[in-house]
């Protein structure tokens, strides 16, 4: 079955919308937890997040490249079906 450009655009818009919803959800959780948690606990959570991001950040360009290549392959394979 041949797919048109509308299907490809739909997939790209779906991915962007999913990332947007995930970002909004994480901001909402942080906004809810910030006034509820004690300052020391929130500081510990922030330090842990910064530590995790510090470990992962050197690999982000490679991860981004793999995601882009995977997305291109997904679009091409979906187009050929």
Secondary structure, 3 states (H helix, E strand, C coil): CCCCHHHHHHHHHHHHHHHHHHHHHHHHHHHHHHHHCCHHHHHHHHHHHHHHHHHHHHHHHHHHHHHHHHHHHHHHHHHHC
